[in-house]
Amino acid sequence: VHGGMGFIEETGAAQHYRDARILPIYEGTTAIQANDLVFRKTLRDGGASVMALLDDITADMNAITPEHDDEAAAQIAAMAARVIHATDNARHAIQHLLAAANSPRKAAASGHHFVMMMGMLTGGWQMVRGAAIARKQSQTDGADVNFLSTRWTLADVFITQRMPQVDALAETIMKGDEAVLAIAADMLAVQ
């Protein structure tokens, strides 16, 4: 229980109540971004742009080959392989969305999952690219090895934590839309 002018200000509770006024604005932004990605960026061109992005991701990851046979190089190559695997799953999910192009409700049902999947996938792509660059730079004289090794360690954390989520979201996109559409409006009514 908060009481007194100084007490509520000192605890930070007042800031929470001031910030709470903006929360309804944030509520719809993920759906807006998801619908934009699904309908305007993916379905409008038959998936050509997003498939080109996936091709770029795959090409970049295939280009990452260890120059030295050591643990760090092998770790980065394994991370690149993991991103390629997730990219393949994303490609299947996109094919599913493209097949639902004539059913806007079906495509929209997967929108949130699609935007999250693509965000994690592109994040993993960039993390591995950064790790590979850091690995090469760590071999030069005067390199900040601690900073650079942190780059590939953080990339490894991201890949092990987020790429499985890309796979799960891809599966949800491919199998979950029918379940969402089976919910009738009266099922959500408050009695």
N, C-alpha and C positions, 0 to 999 in steps of 0.2 A: 504494500500500500504506500503510495507516494503522497506526501503531504508537505505543505509549505513551499513557498516560492523557491528558495535556495535549494531545498532537497531535491525537487524534481529536476531542476536545471543541472545540478551536480551529477546526477546519475545518468544523464543522457536520455532519459525517457521523453523529455519534451521534444527533442529532435526527432525521435521516432514518430511522435504524433504529428509534427509539422510535415515530415516526409510522407506520411500515410496518405496525404491528399493526392499525391501523384501516382500512387499504386494502380488505380484503375486505368491510367494511361498506358502503363507498361503491360497490362494484362493482354491486350490484343496485338502487341507488336510482333510476337513470335508467329502468330497465325498470319499476319499480314506479310511478313517476310517469307513464310512457308508457301503461301499462295502465289506470291510473286515468283519464287523459284520454280514451283511446279508448273504454273500456267504460262507465265510470260518468258521464263528463261529456259524451260525444258520442253514443254509440249508444243509451244508455238512453232519451233523450228524442227519438230520431230526428234528432238534429243541430240541434234547435231553438235551444238555448242558444248553441252555437258559431256558427250562422248569424246569430243576433241580434248576436253580437259582431262578425262580419264586416260586417254592415249598419251597425253603429255606426262601425267603422273607415272604411268607404266614405263615410258621411255626414260624418264629421269631415274627411276629406281633401277631399271635394268643397266643404266650407265654407271651405277655405283658398283665398282669392282675394287676389291682390296688390292692396293699396290704392294703391301707387305703382308706376310703371313704371320700376323700376331692377333692377340685376343681382341683388341679394339677394332681392327679391320674386320674380323669375323663377326663381331657384334653388330657393326654397322651394316654389313652385308645381310645379316639375318633380319635386321630391322627393315631393310629395303624389301626383302622377300615377303615380310609380313604385310607391308603396305600394298604390295602387288596382289597378295591374296585378298585383302580387304577391297581393293579396287575391282577385282573380278566379281566379288559379291555385290558391290555397288552397281556394277554394270548389269547384273541380273535384275536388281531392284528397279533400275531405270527402265529396263525392257518391260517390266511389269507395269510401271506407270504409263509408258507409251501405249501399252495395250489397253489401258483404261482411259485413253484420251477422249473417247466419245461419251464417257460417263464422268462428268465433272465432280459429282459427289464422291465417287469411288477414288478419283485422283486426289481430291481434297482430304479424304480420310487419312491419307498417308503423308500429307504435307509436312506436319510437324516432324515426323520421323525422318523424312527426306532431308529437311534443312539441317537437322542435327547430324545425320549421317554424313552429309557432304562437308559440314563444318569440321567434324572430327577427322574425316579422311584427308581433307586439304591441310589441316593442322599437322597430321602425321607426316604427310609428304614434305612439308616445309621443315619440320623438325629433323627428319632424316637427311634432307639436303644440307641443313646447317651442321649436323653432326659429321657428315662426310667432309665438308669444307674444313671444319675444326680439326678433324683427323689429319688432313693434309697439312694444315698450318702448324700443327703441333710438331711436325717433323723439321720445321725450319729453325734456324738459329735465333735465339732471343724470344722464342714464342712463350706466351704465358700458358704453360701447360696446364696449370690448375684451372684457369678459366675455360680453356678449350676442352679439357676432359669433362668439365661440368656440362658442356654443351651436349656431348654424346651420352652422358649419364641421364640428363633430363630428357633427351630424345628417347632413350630406352624406357624410362618411366612412362612417357606419353604413349609409346607404342604398346607396351604391355598392359596399360590401363585403358586405353581408348580404342585400339583397333578391334578388340573383341566386341566392343559396343557397336562399332560399324557393322560387324557381321550380324549382331543381334538385330540392329535396326533394319538392315537389309531384309532379314527374314520376316520381321514384323511388317514391313512394307509389302512383301510378297504374299503374306498369309493373313494379315490382320484387318484388311479393309472390309471384307465381307462381315466380320463380326461387328465392327463399328456400325455398318449400315443396317444391321439386323435390329439395332436398338430403335424401338418405336418411340415417338414423342410422348405417348401416355405412360411409358415405363419410367420416364423422368419426372412425371408430375408429382407434386407434393400433395398428399392426401389430407 
